[in-house]
Amino acid sequence: MVETATKPTLLIVDDDPLITDTLAYALGKDFEVLPSDSRNHAVSLLRQLDEAPELALVDLGLPPLPHRPDEGFQLIADLLAHSPSIKILVLSGQNDAANARHARALGAAEFVAKPCDPENLKKILLHALEVREAEISGRGVTDAGALVGRSPAMHKLRSQVSQYADAPFPCLIEGESGSGKEMVANALHKMSNRSDKPFLALNCAAIAPTLVEPTLFGYVKGAFTGALTNKSGYFEDSGDGTLFLDEIGELPLELQAKLLRVLENGEYQRVGETQRRFSRARVITATNRDLRQEIKKGNFRADLYHRLSVFTINVPPLRDMEDDKLLLLEHFSQFYADQAKLAPFSVDESAMKLWRDYHFPGNVRELRNIVIRLTTKYAGQRLSGLELEPELDVASAAAAAPAQEFGLPNDPETLVDQAQQHLQRERSFNLDSMLKAWEHGYIEAAMKLTRGNVSQAAKLLGINRTTLYSRMESLQKH
């Protein structure tokens, strides 16, 4: 029997206890299984672990919306934000092709339909583990892969990384999810004179708002329920190294002032403590939001933004880099073929055109996962467009499009006239019901356009992710 200490850790997230119990029993000899029944519980569980799990098996239909894939899609993003090296397999009864494609576009390594034979599932998990180990062993190669390209945008990116690496000042990295923001942050650290010091990464969107402060600054015993011992935070643990705060736009307003204080004079306090402490870490942040718009909406402090953006790096999306897509295809196909000791696949003209035209909503992360699957399925073969097309989440192009207009006029006077005519026609009118109907319509439209990705839907609607959750829950109650 394999010793527990040597087993890879597998997080299983499913709200059906029969499934988690059965899988824990079937896979327990080969994996240390951590069961969870919801996205919130899974994220909370991750925060309690010293090391993130190597693997995750995730259902899409999770509470509070078990009949929709929203929570499962969001959990994929949360897991990857917490640990970019984790390999995620989706095991779900919501197994239509669109859900499978979108789950993979978000970063899932594979999609497995329920029911699945446990032995077959174990083989898939072990293969994902082998791929992960190959990526870690070739970390220098895969890191460089994120910066592969000959386009002017990639030349600019590499130049900025080289120029800003040694500076002690904060740097803000902007770019879409999966575009390689953490890779850029890693490159900034590795090319700096802090490269032999710690590099710690925290995703502000992946943990509960109430946990952000103790996670960043630490806490003392008895500071809150569950604080059984003194614990240092990320600022303290990073020492003279680099602290990377991903999705900084999700940082609660009340904590933004405390982060600003650290940036101004290095000063902070553990939760429940009066002793002043000082940080020497370089702070690098990243976001896929437009923080200038967030400032206008009152969601982000202007003074903090100016502190964080002493240097700013924009990571280009893959959809704008036709030839670089092909270079990355060649790079990763050769790398994963070498790691698996297989012959690399190739593509014909039809597949090459499809690849170049595809918008890659999941950016480099999605491209890499597609290459891994193609290497496994078509080693040494030449792919046509018909064989490549099922791997691409073409339908999610709608997520990048603006929400459909419902015909509201931009002219306020015209709107008043239309409202007056409407009120004169209606014998019974209820403003609350009308507003709820419009709110429900827009939320449903945003969720459809983003295929259940709550963070992207919130961006389309111009509100915070937490605000969208509360409005969805309120609509469900009514």
JOSULBEL-V333365 format. One record per residue. N is the residue number from 1. RES is the residue in three letters. SS is DSSP state (A for helix, B for strand, O for the rest). PHI is phi in radians with two decimals (NA if undefined). BURIAL is + if it has 16 or more other ideal C-beta (glycine too) atoms within 10 Angstrom, else -. Layout:
# JOSULBEL-V333365
n=N res=RES ss=SS phi=PHI burial=BURIAL
n=N res=RES ss=SS phi=PHI burial=BURIAL
This chain:
# JOSULBEL-V333365
n=1 res=MET ss=O phi=NA burial=-
n=2 res=VAL ss=O phi=-1.26 burial=-
n=3 res=GLU ss=O phi=-1.19 burial=-
n=4 res=THR ss=A phi=-1.01 burial=-
n=5 res=ALA ss=A phi=-1.13 burial=-
n=6 res=THR ss=A phi=-1.70 burial=-
n=7 res=LYS ss=O phi=-1.30 burial=+
n=8 res=PRO ss=B phi=-1.21 burial=+
n=9 res=THR ss=B phi=-1.58 burial=+
n=10 res=LEU ss=B phi=-2.14 burial=+
n=11 res=LEU ss=B phi=-1.56 burial=+
n=12 res=ILE ss=B phi=-1.97 burial=+
n=13 res=VAL ss=B phi=-2.07 burial=+
n=14 res=ASP ss=O phi=-2.73 burial=+
n=15 res=ASP ss=O phi=-1.45 burial=+
n=16 res=ASP ss=O phi=-1.71 burial=-
n=17 res=PRO ss=A phi=-1.09 burial=-
n=18 res=LEU ss=A phi=-1.12 burial=-
n=19 res=ILE ss=A phi=-1.21 burial=+
n=20 res=THR ss=A phi=-1.13 burial=+
n=21 res=ASP ss=A phi=-1.15 burial=-
n=22 res=THR ss=A phi=-1.13 burial=-
n=23 res=LEU ss=A phi=-1.19 burial=+
n=24 res=ALA ss=A phi=-1.09 burial=+
n=25 res=TYR ss=A phi=-1.22 burial=-
n=26 res=ALA ss=A phi=-1.25 burial=+
n=27 res=LEU ss=A phi=-1.85 burial=+
n=28 res=GLY ss=O phi=-1.11 burial=-
n=29 res=LYS ss=O phi=-1.29 burial=-
n=30 res=ASP ss=O phi=-1.88 burial=+
n=31 res=PHE ss=B phi=-2.36 burial=+
n=32 res=GLU ss=B phi=-1.50 burial=+
n=33 res=VAL ss=B phi=-1.59 burial=+
n=34 res=LEU ss=B phi=-2.02 burial=+
n=35 res=PRO ss=B phi=-1.44 burial=+
n=36 res=SER ss=B phi=-2.62 burial=+
n=37 res=ASP ss=O phi=-2.02 burial=+
n=38 res=SER ss=B phi=-2.81 burial=+
n=39 res=ARG ss=A phi=-1.13 burial=+
n=40 res=ASN ss=A phi=-1.06 burial=+
n=41 res=HIS ss=A phi=-1.17 burial=-
n=42 res=ALA ss=A phi=-1.11 burial=+
n=43 res=VAL ss=A phi=-1.13 burial=+
n=44 res=SER ss=A phi=-1.09 burial=-
n=45 res=LEU ss=A phi=-1.10 burial=-
n=46 res=LEU ss=A phi=-1.04 burial=+
n=47 res=ARG ss=A phi=-1.15 burial=-
n=48 res=GLN ss=A phi=-1.55 burial=-
n=49 res=LEU ss=O phi=-1.57 burial=-
n=50 res=ASP ss=O phi=-1.24 burial=-
n=51 res=GLU ss=O phi=-2.30 burial=-
n=52 res=ALA ss=O phi=-1.20 burial=-
n=53 res=PRO ss=O phi=-1.08 burial=+
n=54 res=GLU ss=O phi=-1.29 burial=+
n=55 res=LEU ss=B phi=-2.33 burial=+
n=56 res=ALA ss=B phi=-2.45 burial=+
n=57 res=LEU ss=B phi=-2.07 burial=+
n=58 res=VAL ss=B phi=-2.14 burial=+
n=59 res=ASP ss=O phi=-1.51 burial=+
n=60 res=LEU ss=O phi=-1.45 burial=+
n=61 res=GLY ss=O phi=-1.47 burial=+
n=62 res=LEU ss=O phi=-2.10 burial=+
n=63 res=PRO ss=B phi=-1.14 burial=-
n=64 res=PRO ss=O phi=-1.54 burial=-
n=65 res=LEU ss=O phi=-2.19 burial=+
n=66 res=PRO ss=O phi=-1.17 burial=-
n=67 res=HIS ss=O phi=-1.74 burial=-
n=68 res=ARG ss=O phi=-2.30 burial=+
n=69 res=PRO ss=O phi=-1.53 burial=+
n=70 res=ASP ss=A phi=-0.94 burial=+
n=71 res=GLU ss=A phi=-1.15 burial=+
n=72 res=GLY ss=A phi=-1.13 burial=+
n=73 res=PHE ss=A phi=-1.06 burial=+
n=74 res=GLN ss=A phi=-1.16 burial=+
n=75 res=LEU ss=A phi=-1.12 burial=+
n=76 res=ILE ss=A phi=-0.99 burial=+
n=77 res=ALA ss=A phi=-1.12 burial=+
n=78 res=ASP ss=A phi=-1.10 burial=+
n=79 res=LEU ss=A phi=-1.10 burial=+
n=80 res=LEU ss=A phi=-1.20 burial=+
n=81 res=ALA ss=A phi=-1.17 burial=+
n=82 res=HIS ss=A phi=-1.26 burial=+
n=83 res=SER ss=O phi=-2.57 burial=+
n=84 res=PRO ss=O phi=-1.04 burial=+
n=85 res=SER ss=O phi=-1.52 burial=-
n=86 res=ILE ss=O phi=-1.18 burial=+
n=87 res=LYS ss=B phi=-1.80 burial=+
n=88 res=ILE ss=B phi=-1.93 burial=+
n=89 res=LEU ss=B phi=-1.97 burial=+
n=90 res=VAL ss=B phi=-1.68 burial=+
n=91 res=LEU ss=B phi=-2.01 burial=+
n=92 res=SER ss=B phi=-2.57 burial=+
n=93 res=GLY ss=O phi=-1.42 burial=-
n=94 res=GLN ss=O phi=-1.47 burial=+
n=95 res=ASN ss=O phi=-1.86 burial=-
n=96 res=ASP ss=O phi=-1.24 burial=-
n=97 res=ALA ss=A phi=-1.04 burial=-
n=98 res=ALA ss=A phi=-1.12 burial=-
n=99 res=ASN ss=A phi=-1.12 burial=+
n=100 res=ALA ss=A phi=-1.09 burial=+
n=101 res=ARG ss=A phi=-1.13 burial=+
n=102 res=HIS ss=A phi=-1.22 burial=+
n=103 res=ALA ss=A phi=-1.05 burial=+
n=104 res=ARG ss=A phi=-1.22 burial=+
n=105 res=ALA ss=A phi=-1.12 burial=+
n=106 res=LEU ss=A phi=-1.29 burial=+
n=107 res=GLY ss=O phi=2.26 burial=+
n=108 res=ALA ss=O phi=-1.17 burial=+
n=109 res=ALA ss=O phi=-1.28 burial=+
n=110 res=GLU ss=B phi=-2.78 burial=+
n=111 res=PHE ss=B phi=-2.13 burial=+
n=112 res=VAL ss=B phi=-2.11 burial=+
n=113 res=ALA ss=B phi=-1.41 burial=-
n=114 res=LYS ss=O phi=-1.41 burial=-
n=115 res=PRO ss=O phi=-1.39 burial=-
n=116 res=CYS ss=O phi=-2.28 burial=-
n=117 res=ASP ss=O phi=-1.10 burial=-
n=118 res=PRO ss=A phi=-0.97 burial=-
n=119 res=GLU ss=A phi=-1.18 burial=-
n=120 res=ASN ss=A phi=-1.14 burial=-
n=121 res=LEU ss=A phi=-1.10 burial=+
n=122 res=LYS ss=A phi=-1.09 burial=+
n=123 res=LYS ss=A phi=-1.09 burial=-
n=124 res=ILE ss=A phi=-1.14 burial=+
n=125 res=LEU ss=A phi=-1.13 burial=+
n=126 res=LEU ss=A phi=-1.14 burial=-
n=127 res=HIS ss=A phi=-1.14 burial=+
n=128 res=ALA ss=A phi=-1.08 burial=+
n=129 res=LEU ss=A phi=-1.14 burial=+
n=130 res=GLU ss=A phi=-1.10 burial=-
n=131 res=VAL ss=A phi=-1.10 burial=+
n=132 res=ARG ss=A phi=-1.06 burial=+
n=133 res=GLU ss=A phi=-1.13 burial=-
n=134 res=ALA ss=A phi=-1.14 burial=+
n=135 res=GLU ss=A phi=-1.13 burial=+
n=136 res=ILE ss=A phi=-1.19 burial=-
n=137 res=SER ss=A phi=-1.16 burial=-
n=138 res=GLY ss=O phi=-1.91 burial=+
n=139 res=ARG ss=A phi=-0.93 burial=-
n=140 res=GLY ss=A phi=-1.07 burial=-
n=141 res=VAL ss=A phi=-1.23 burial=+
n=142 res=THR ss=A phi=-1.23 burial=+
n=143 res=ASP ss=A phi=-1.07 burial=+
n=144 res=ALA ss=A phi=-1.09 burial=-
n=145 res=GLY ss=A phi=-1.04 burial=+
n=146 res=ALA ss=O phi=-1.17 burial=+
n=147 res=LEU ss=O phi=-1.91 burial=+
n=148 res=VAL ss=O phi=-1.25 burial=-
n=149 res=GLY ss=O phi=2.66 burial=+
n=150 res=ARG ss=O phi=-2.01 burial=-
n=151 res=SER ss=O phi=-1.20 burial=+
n=152 res=PRO ss=A phi=-0.98 burial=-
n=153 res=ALA ss=A phi=-1.12 burial=-
n=154 res=MET ss=A phi=-1.27 burial=+
n=155 res=HIS ss=A phi=-1.06 burial=-
n=156 res=LYS ss=A phi=-1.12 burial=-
n=157 res=LEU ss=A phi=-1.06 burial=+
n=158 res=ARG ss=A phi=-1.09 burial=-
n=159 res=SER ss=A phi=-1.12 burial=-
n=160 res=GLN ss=A phi=-1.15 burial=+
n=161 res=VAL ss=A phi=-1.03 burial=+
n=162 res=SER ss=A phi=-1.11 burial=-
n=163 res=GLN ss=A phi=-1.25 burial=-
n=164 res=TYR ss=A phi=-1.65 burial=+
n=165 res=ALA ss=O phi=-0.99 burial=+
n=166 res=ASP ss=O phi=-1.48 burial=-
n=167 res=ALA ss=O phi=-1.19 burial=-
n=168 res=PRO ss=O phi=-1.46 burial=-
n=169 res=PHE ss=O phi=-1.46 burial=-
n=170 res=PRO ss=O phi=-1.07 burial=+
n=171 res=CYS ss=B phi=-2.36 burial=+
n=172 res=LEU ss=B phi=-1.83 burial=+
n=173 res=ILE ss=B phi=-1.85 burial=+
n=174 res=GLU ss=B phi=-1.92 burial=+
n=175 res=GLY ss=O phi=2.89 burial=+
n=176 res=GLU ss=O phi=-1.32 burial=+
n=177 res=SER ss=O phi=-1.04 burial=+
n=178 res=GLY ss=O phi=1.42 burial=+
n=179 res=SER ss=O phi=-1.41 burial=+
n=180 res=GLY ss=O phi=1.84 burial=+
n=181 res=LYS ss=A phi=-1.11 burial=+
n=182 res=GLU ss=A phi=-1.21 burial=+
n=183 res=MET ss=A phi=-1.06 burial=+
n=184 res=VAL ss=A phi=-1.14 burial=+
n=185 res=ALA ss=A phi=-1.07 burial=+
n=186 res=ASN ss=A phi=-1.07 burial=+
n=187 res=ALA ss=A phi=-1.11 burial=+
n=188 res=LEU ss=A phi=-1.04 burial=+
n=189 res=HIS ss=A phi=-1.21 burial=+
n=190 res=LYS ss=A phi=-1.18 burial=+
n=191 res=MET ss=O phi=-1.56 burial=-
n=192 res=SER ss=O phi=-1.69 burial=+
n=193 res=ASN ss=O phi=-1.38 burial=-
n=194 res=ARG ss=O phi=-1.81 burial=+
n=195 res=SER ss=O phi=-1.05 burial=-
n=196 res=ASP ss=O phi=-1.60 burial=-
n=197 res=LYS ss=O phi=-1.78 burial=+
n=198 res=PRO ss=O phi=-1.10 burial=-
n=199 res=PHE ss=B phi=-2.16 burial=+
n=200 res=LEU ss=B phi=-1.99 burial=+
n=201 res=ALA ss=B phi=-2.19 burial=+
n=202 res=LEU ss=B phi=-2.35 burial=+
n=203 res=ASN ss=B phi=-1.70 burial=+
n=204 res=CYS ss=O phi=-1.23 burial=+
n=205 res=ALA ss=O phi=-1.61 burial=+
n=206 res=ALA ss=O phi=-1.62 burial=+
n=207 res=ILE ss=O phi=-2.20 burial=+
n=208 res=ALA ss=O phi=-1.10 burial=-
n=209 res=PRO ss=A phi=-0.94 burial=-
n=210 res=THR ss=A phi=-1.24 burial=-
n=211 res=LEU ss=A phi=-1.67 burial=-
n=212 res=VAL ss=A phi=-1.12 burial=+
n=213 res=GLU ss=A phi=-1.10 burial=+
n=214 res=PRO ss=A phi=-1.11 burial=+
n=215 res=THR ss=A phi=-1.22 burial=+
n=216 res=LEU ss=A phi=-1.30 burial=+
n=217 res=PHE ss=A phi=-1.86 burial=+
n=218 res=GLY ss=O phi=1.46 burial=+
n=219 res=TYR ss=B phi=-2.72 burial=+
n=220 res=VAL ss=O phi=-1.90 burial=+
n=221 res=LYS ss=O phi=-1.00 burial=-
n=222 res=GLY ss=O phi=1.48 burial=-
n=223 res=ALA ss=O phi=-1.14 burial=+
n=224 res=PHE ss=O phi=-2.79 burial=-
n=225 res=THR ss=O phi=-1.03 burial=-
n=226 res=GLY ss=O phi=1.74 burial=-
n=227 res=ALA ss=O phi=-1.45 burial=+
n=228 res=LEU ss=O phi=-1.51 burial=-
n=229 res=THR ss=O phi=-2.48 burial=-
n=230 res=ASN ss=O phi=-1.26 burial=-
n=231 res=LYS ss=B phi=-2.51 burial=+
n=232 res=SER ss=O phi=-1.35 burial=-
n=233 res=GLY ss=O phi=-1.88 burial=+
n=234 res=TYR ss=A phi=-1.10 burial=+
n=235 res=PHE ss=A phi=-1.09 burial=+
n=236 res=GLU ss=A phi=-1.26 burial=+
n=237 res=ASP ss=A phi=-1.22 burial=-
n=238 res=SER ss=A phi=-1.34 burial=+
n=239 res=GLY ss=O phi=0.95 burial=-
n=240 res=ASP ss=O phi=-1.59 burial=-
n=241 res=GLY ss=O phi=-1.57 burial=+
n=242 res=THR ss=B phi=-2.14 burial=+
n=243 res=LEU ss=B phi=-1.96 burial=+
n=244 res=PHE ss=B phi=-1.83 burial=+
n=245 res=LEU ss=B phi=-1.90 burial=+
n=246 res=ASP ss=B phi=-1.49 burial=+
n=247 res=GLU ss=O phi=0.88 burial=+
n=248 res=ILE ss=A phi=-1.08 burial=+
n=249 res=GLY ss=A phi=-1.12 burial=+
n=250 res=GLU ss=A phi=-1.58 burial=+
n=251 res=LEU ss=O phi=-1.17 burial=+
n=252 res=PRO ss=O phi=-1.01 burial=-
n=253 res=LEU ss=A phi=-0.97 burial=-
n=254 res=GLU ss=A phi=-1.13 burial=-
n=255 res=LEU ss=A phi=-1.55 burial=+
n=256 res=GLN ss=A phi=-1.10 burial=+
n=257 res=ALA ss=A phi=-1.14 burial=-
n=258 res=LYS ss=A phi=-1.22 burial=+
n=259 res=LEU ss=A phi=-1.16 burial=+
n=260 res=LEU ss=A phi=-1.04 burial=+
n=261 res=ARG ss=A phi=-1.09 burial=-
n=262 res=VAL ss=A phi=-1.11 burial=+
n=263 res=LEU ss=A phi=-1.18 burial=+
n=264 res=GLU ss=A phi=-1.34 burial=-
n=265 res=ASN ss=A phi=-2.36 burial=-
n=266 res=GLY ss=O phi=1.34 burial=-
n=267 res=GLU ss=B phi=-1.60 burial=-
n=268 res=TYR ss=B phi=-2.72 burial=+
n=269 res=GLN ss=O phi=-2.38 burial=+
n=270 res=ARG ss=O phi=-1.17 burial=+
n=271 res=VAL ss=B phi=-1.09 burial=+
n=272 res=GLY ss=O phi=1.49 burial=-
n=273 res=GLU ss=O phi=-2.21 burial=+
n=274 res=THR ss=O phi=-1.74 burial=-
n=275 res=GLN ss=O phi=-1.14 burial=-
n=276 res=ARG ss=O phi=-1.45 burial=-
n=277 res=ARG ss=B phi=-2.17 burial=+
n=278 res=PHE ss=B phi=-2.30 burial=-
n=279 res=SER ss=O phi=-1.77 burial=+
n=280 res=ARG ss=O phi=-2.00 burial=-
n=281 res=ALA ss=O phi=-1.28 burial=+
n=282 res=ARG ss=B phi=-1.47 burial=+
n=283 res=VAL ss=B phi=-1.77 burial=+
n=284 res=ILE ss=B phi=-2.05 burial=+
n=285 res=THR ss=B phi=-2.15 burial=+
n=286 res=ALA ss=B phi=-2.55 burial=+
n=287 res=THR ss=B phi=-2.75 burial=+
n=288 res=ASN ss=O phi=-1.86 burial=+
n=289 res=ARG ss=O phi=-1.68 burial=+
n=290 res=ASP ss=O phi=-1.58 burial=-
n=291 res=LEU ss=A phi=-1.14 burial=+
n=292 res=ARG ss=A phi=-1.14 burial=-
n=293 res=GLN ss=A phi=-1.22 burial=-
n=294 res=GLU ss=A phi=-1.12 burial=+
n=295 res=ILE ss=A phi=-1.11 burial=+
n=296 res=LYS ss=A phi=-1.10 burial=-
n=297 res=LYS ss=O phi=-1.44 burial=-
n=298 res=GLY ss=O phi=1.47 burial=-
n=299 res=ASN ss=O phi=-1.65 burial=+
n=300 res=PHE ss=O phi=-2.51 burial=+
n=301 res=ARG ss=O phi=-1.32 burial=+
n=302 res=ALA ss=A phi=-1.15 burial=-
n=303 res=ASP ss=A phi=-1.17 burial=-
n=304 res=LEU ss=A phi=-1.20 burial=+
n=305 res=TYR ss=A phi=-1.00 burial=+
n=306 res=HIS ss=A phi=-1.16 burial=-
n=307 res=ARG ss=A phi=-1.21 burial=+
n=308 res=LEU ss=A phi=-1.30 burial=+
n=309 res=SER ss=O phi=-1.80 burial=+
n=310 res=VAL ss=O phi=-0.94 burial=-
n=311 res=PHE ss=B phi=-2.08 burial=+
n=312 res=THR ss=B phi=-2.24 burial=-
n=313 res=ILE ss=B phi=-2.12 burial=+
n=314 res=ASN ss=B phi=-1.79 burial=-
n=315 res=VAL ss=O phi=-1.56 burial=+
n=316 res=PRO ss=O phi=-1.25 burial=+
n=317 res=PRO ss=O phi=-1.33 burial=+
n=318 res=LEU ss=A phi=-1.14 burial=+
n=319 res=ARG ss=A phi=-1.09 burial=+
n=320 res=ASP ss=A phi=-1.65 burial=-
n=321 res=MET ss=O phi=-2.32 burial=+
n=322 res=GLU ss=A phi=-1.00 burial=-
n=323 res=ASP ss=A phi=-1.22 burial=-
n=324 res=ASP ss=A phi=-1.14 burial=+
n=325 res=LYS ss=A phi=-1.03 burial=+
n=326 res=LEU ss=A phi=-1.24 burial=-
n=327 res=LEU ss=A phi=-1.13 burial=+
n=328 res=LEU ss=A phi=-1.18 burial=+
n=329 res=LEU ss=A phi=-1.01 burial=+
n=330 res=GLU ss=A phi=-1.12 burial=-
n=331 res=HIS ss=A phi=-1.09 burial=+
n=332 res=PHE ss=A phi=-1.27 burial=+
n=333 res=SER ss=A phi=-1.10 burial=+
n=334 res=GLN ss=A phi=-1.21 burial=-
n=335 res=PHE ss=A phi=-1.09 burial=+
n=336 res=TYR ss=A phi=-1.28 burial=+
n=337 res=ALA ss=A phi=-1.15 burial=+
n=338 res=ASP ss=A phi=-1.09 burial=-
n=339 res=GLN ss=A phi=-1.13 burial=+
n=340 res=ALA ss=A phi=-1.57 burial=+
n=341 res=LYS ss=O phi=0.98 burial=-
n=342 res=LEU ss=O phi=-2.17 burial=-
n=343 res=ALA ss=O phi=-1.34 burial=-
n=344 res=PRO ss=O phi=-1.19 burial=+
n=345 res=PHE ss=O phi=-1.45 burial=+
n=346 res=SER ss=B phi=-2.32 burial=-
n=347 res=VAL ss=B phi=-2.25 burial=+
n=348 res=ASP ss=O phi=-1.52 burial=-
n=349 res=GLU ss=A phi=-1.09 burial=-
n=350 res=SER ss=A phi=-1.14 burial=-
n=351 res=ALA ss=A phi=-1.21 burial=+
n=352 res=MET ss=A phi=-1.12 burial=+
n=353 res=LYS ss=A phi=-1.15 burial=-
n=354 res=LEU ss=A phi=-1.08 burial=+
n=355 res=TRP ss=A phi=-1.11 burial=+
n=356 res=ARG ss=A phi=-1.20 burial=-
n=357 res=ASP ss=A phi=-1.43 burial=-
n=358 res=TYR ss=O phi=-1.18 burial=+
n=359 res=HIS ss=O phi=-1.49 burial=+
n=360 res=PHE ss=O phi=0.84 burial=+
n=361 res=PRO ss=O phi=-1.06 burial=+
n=362 res=GLY ss=O phi=-1.62 burial=+
n=363 res=ASN ss=A phi=0.98 burial=+
n=364 res=VAL ss=A phi=-1.07 burial=+
n=365 res=ARG ss=A phi=-1.06 burial=+
n=366 res=GLU ss=A phi=-1.14 burial=+
n=367 res=LEU ss=A phi=-1.00 burial=+
n=368 res=ARG ss=A phi=-1.09 burial=+
n=369 res=ASN ss=A phi=-1.16 burial=+
n=370 res=ILE ss=A phi=-1.08 burial=+
n=371 res=VAL ss=A phi=-1.08 burial=+
n=372 res=ILE ss=A phi=-1.05 burial=+
n=373 res=ARG ss=A phi=-1.16 burial=+
n=374 res=LEU ss=A phi=-1.16 burial=+
n=375 res=THR ss=A phi=-1.08 burial=+
n=376 res=THR ss=A phi=-1.21 burial=-
n=377 res=LYS ss=A phi=-1.42 burial=-
n=378 res=TYR ss=O phi=-2.24 burial=+
n=379 res=ALA ss=O phi=-0.95 burial=+
n=380 res=GLY ss=O phi=1.30 burial=-
n=381 res=GLN ss=O phi=-1.79 burial=-
n=382 res=ARG ss=B phi=-1.82 burial=-
n=383 res=LEU ss=B phi=-1.58 burial=+
n=384 res=SER ss=O phi=-1.74 burial=-
n=385 res=GLY ss=A phi=-1.07 burial=+
n=386 res=LEU ss=A phi=-1.13 burial=-
n=387 res=GLU ss=A phi=-1.38 burial=+
n=388 res=LEU ss=A phi=-1.40 burial=+
n=389 res=GLU ss=A phi=-0.92 burial=-
n=390 res=PRO ss=O phi=-1.08 burial=-
n=391 res=GLU ss=O phi=-1.46 burial=+
n=392 res=LEU ss=O phi=-1.80 burial=+
n=393 res=ASP ss=O phi=-1.58 burial=+
n=394 res=VAL ss=A phi=-1.06 burial=+
n=395 res=ALA ss=A phi=-1.12 burial=-
n=396 res=SER ss=A phi=-1.32 burial=+
n=397 res=ALA ss=A phi=-0.99 burial=-
n=398 res=ALA ss=A phi=-1.11 burial=-
n=399 res=ALA ss=A phi=-1.14 burial=+
n=400 res=ALA ss=A phi=-1.54 burial=-
n=401 res=ALA ss=O phi=-1.56 burial=-
n=402 res=PRO ss=O phi=-1.18 burial=-
n=403 res=ALA ss=O phi=-1.09 burial=+
n=404 res=GLN ss=O phi=-1.19 burial=-
n=405 res=GLU ss=O phi=-1.33 burial=-
n=406 res=PHE ss=O phi=-1.72 burial=-
n=407 res=GLY ss=O phi=1.50 burial=-
n=408 res=LEU ss=O phi=-1.30 burial=-
n=409 res=PRO ss=O phi=-1.29 burial=-
n=410 res=ASN ss=O phi=-1.39 burial=-
n=411 res=ASP ss=O phi=-1.43 burial=-
n=412 res=PRO ss=A phi=-1.03 burial=-
n=413 res=GLU ss=A phi=-1.14 burial=-
n=414 res=THR ss=A phi=-1.11 burial=-
n=415 res=LEU ss=A phi=-1.09 burial=-
n=416 res=VAL ss=A phi=-1.10 burial=-
n=417 res=ASP ss=A phi=-1.08 burial=-
n=418 res=GLN ss=A phi=-1.13 burial=-
n=419 res=ALA ss=A phi=-1.13 burial=-
n=420 res=GLN ss=A phi=-1.09 burial=-
n=421 res=GLN ss=A phi=-1.09 burial=-
n=422 res=HIS ss=A phi=-1.12 burial=-
n=423 res=LEU ss=A phi=-1.13 burial=-
n=424 res=GLN ss=A phi=-1.21 burial=-
n=425 res=ARG ss=A phi=-1.37 burial=-
n=426 res=GLU ss=O phi=-1.51 burial=-
n=427 res=ARG ss=O phi=-1.39 burial=-
n=428 res=SER ss=O phi=-2.23 burial=-
n=429 res=PHE ss=O phi=-2.25 burial=-
n=430 res=ASN ss=O phi=-2.21 burial=-
n=431 res=LEU ss=A phi=-1.09 burial=-
n=432 res=ASP ss=A phi=-1.06 burial=-
n=433 res=SER ss=A phi=-1.13 burial=-
n=434 res=MET ss=A phi=-1.11 burial=-
n=435 res=LEU ss=A phi=-1.13 burial=-
n=436 res=LYS ss=A phi=-1.14 burial=-
n=437 res=ALA ss=A phi=-1.13 burial=-
n=438 res=TRP ss=A phi=-1.12 burial=-
n=439 res=GLU ss=A phi=-1.07 burial=-
n=440 res=HIS ss=A phi=-1.08 burial=-
n=441 res=GLY ss=A phi=-1.10 burial=-
n=442 res=TYR ss=A phi=-1.16 burial=+
n=443 res=ILE ss=A phi=-1.11 burial=+
n=444 res=GLU ss=A phi=-1.08 burial=-
n=445 res=ALA ss=A phi=-1.10 burial=+
n=446 res=ALA ss=A phi=-1.13 burial=+
n=447 res=MET ss=A phi=-1.18 burial=+
n=448 res=LYS ss=A phi=-1.22 burial=-
n=449 res=LEU ss=A phi=-1.09 burial=+
n=450 res=THR ss=O phi=-1.77 burial=+
n=451 res=ARG ss=O phi=0.88 burial=+
n=452 res=GLY ss=O phi=1.50 burial=+
n=453 res=ASN ss=O phi=-1.41 burial=+
n=454 res=VAL ss=A phi=-1.15 burial=+
n=455 res=SER ss=A phi=-1.11 burial=+
n=456 res=GLN ss=A phi=-1.16 burial=+
n=457 res=ALA ss=A phi=-1.11 burial=+
n=458 res=ALA ss=A phi=-1.07 burial=+
n=459 res=LYS ss=A phi=-1.12 burial=+
n=460 res=LEU ss=A phi=-1.06 burial=+
n=461 res=LEU ss=A phi=-1.51 burial=+
n=462 res=GLY ss=O phi=1.29 burial=-
n=463 res=ILE ss=O phi=-2.28 burial=+
n=464 res=ASN ss=O phi=-1.27 burial=+
n=465 res=ARG ss=A phi=-1.04 burial=+
n=466 res=THR ss=A phi=-1.16 burial=-
n=467 res=THR ss=A phi=-1.15 burial=-
n=468 res=LEU ss=A phi=-1.10 burial=+
n=469 res=TYR ss=A phi=-1.01 burial=-
n=470 res=SER ss=A phi=-1.15 burial=-
n=471 res=ARG ss=A phi=-1.25 burial=+
n=472 res=MET ss=A phi=-1.14 burial=+
n=473 res=GLU ss=A phi=-1.13 burial=-
n=474 res=SER ss=A phi=-1.12 burial=-
n=475 res=LEU ss=A phi=-1.13 burial=-
n=476 res=GLN ss=A phi=-1.12 burial=-
n=477 res=LYS ss=A phi=-1.18 burial=-
n=478 res=HIS ss=O phi=-1.69 burial=-
